[in-house]
């Protein structure tokens, strides 16, 4: 028997570039892949993408296939690109070294159309998009220091499982403050005759530093949506997801200049404000001081205005105002700034006086400066004795007293050394030490920062809340899972001092990594956080039980060292 050997001809390397669509919507994300076939490549050099912004990649892949004894290999490099403006654009060639020669792809042309244009195109493939992202503000022009609420809203038809921000504006021209993400419910709206679910996934308050026109770059997100579940698959098994990249449209915000001729009492506040005041005693003498505590509450930029000044008056000696409290909080869909200020003044003469503190702010609703005051206080000042307080040193005699001889007397009376009195004395002494210990413990606890106390109590509070919702028979179905998800998110925020507005997959992963947790614990905590997003966005997948939810949260609390 004679064997016949046949040598198959070697295949030449092929290097091609392909895009996910040659017609794309402006401000959408598409992918471009550079694939090398029949060779191993080195020194891959991507093209200059020019009119497109890279928001992801390169992700690299390789594969080997054997068909009828024929072996074929391929390598690929994939990028995600954001189409920022309309027009027809060319992506130049990429290059790679295959074997001993350098080869390149052919240029690729991509047409970017406005959404309204591509919607009427017969080749449109985006009309049935299951999810898209919208950036919203309430108006187009504002004033410096005025609060601008920017909402990023996810609109979807499919059950959203994961949400990951890939790219976002740095908001460098604004002071920003985030809103709590747990305070947003799913809404329903009709678009193009179809019903969509919508939810604000991120909301921030912007405060412009100065006038001008500013652009907010699109937010780019990667969203995982459901692929149909196999039979009997539970919530805590691996998900079958389809990943979609979406982007919002850019926003342009015009910041107007404040009108000229501002009153002298204007210190920079812009927004809507109110003032209340509380006085000290209004019956005093020229030896006493008078205090006013002013509380100013408003929705403007807290960093751009100074405490108002008391009117200059020679009848009083004035001291610089002292800020007692300065904090921000979320209320009724706004970021509210509260500042409490104390004023101290000393009357210089007797008589009757009136005192009030004017506060001037610019009101965007009326486009005018407005001055408000707390209560006006009527003071009755009597003449004091005008004597300075003497110090302890001043009360001592200038000539020291002569030392006197002390006689030591002894007694044979042993009554105070009896056992009952020694016992009572011991009780008194132990009670004194116990009181000192309790006092020391309270002082030590008082020195612990509030943030540290919150962190240490985070696990205990979460367990208590889980027990409460377990015992509440009226909390069932989706409200139960939403409440449990909120408890888990609050635990993570409090335990690791993560502001609720910043709590996402990337930030949580980095925080746990910095805290030196093991990869297994990080994976468990982050994966469960991702799975909870399905409750927040799309309901309850099959196989998801109350008991399993509570058990998983408790296990993670234990793993994170509550």
Number of C-alpha atoms within 10 A of each C-alpha: 3 4 5 6 6 6 6 7 6 7 10 10 16 15 23 19 21 16 17 12 13 13 19 23 24 21 26 21 26 21 18 19 18 24 20 26 21 18 18 15 22 13 10 17 12 18 14 11 14 11 17 18 13 17 20 18 13 16 11 13 11 13 10 11 11 9 7 6 7 8 10 14 15 19 18 20 18 20 18 21 21 24 24 19 15 15 13 13 17 14 18 18 19 19 22 20 17 22 12 8 7 13 19 22 20 14 14 16 14 16 16 22 20 14 16 9 11 19 15 10 13 7 9 14 13 12 12 8 13 15 21 19 24 18 20 16 14 9 10 11 14 20 25 25 27 23 26 25 21 17 19 18 18 25 26 21 17 17 20 24 25 22 22 15 16 15 16 15 12 10 15 10 15 17 16 17 18 18 23 16 19 17 9 14 12 13 11 12 11 9 9 7 7 8 13 18 18 22 19 21 19 18 21 20 21 22 27 24 18 15 15 16 11 15 13 17 19 22 21 24 22 18 20 22 24 18 13 9 14 8 7 8 14 15 18 16 8 8 17 14 16 13 15 17 25 24 25 23 18 16 16 14 18 18 21 14 12 19 11 6 7 16 12 7 16 21 18 21 26 27 18 18 22 15 18 14 19 14 17 13 13 16 13 19 22 19 18 15 17 20 15 20 19 26 19 20 18 21 24 29 26 22 13 14 15 11 20 18 16 19 12 9 10 10 14 17 13 19 12 12 18 13 14 12 11 13 10 15 12 14 11 6 12 17 22 20 20 18 18 19 19 20 19 18 18 18 24 16 16 16 14 11 14 10 16 17 20 17 22 21 25 26 19 17 8 8 11 12 18 16 14 14 16 19 16 12 17 13 19 15 20 17 14 13 9 9 7 7 8 8 8 7 8 9 8 9 8 8 6 7 7 6 6 6 6 6 6 5 5 6 5 5 7 7 9 10 10 9 10 11 12 12 12 11 13 12 12 12 12 12 12 12 12 12 12 12 12 12 12 12 12 11 11 10 12 11 9 10 9 10 12 14 14 17 18 15 14 20 23 14 16 24 17 11 16 20 12 11 17 17 10 11 9 10 13 13 12 14 13 18 23 20 19 23 24 17 19 26 21 20 25 23 20 22 22 19 16 18 15 17 17 16 19 17 18 13 12 20 18 12 16 19 14 9 11 10 15 11 12 9 15 21 14 14 24 18 15 18 21 16 17 23 17 23 21 23 25 19 18 18 18 13 12 14 14 14 9 13 18 19 11 15 22 18 12 19 20 10 16 18 10 16
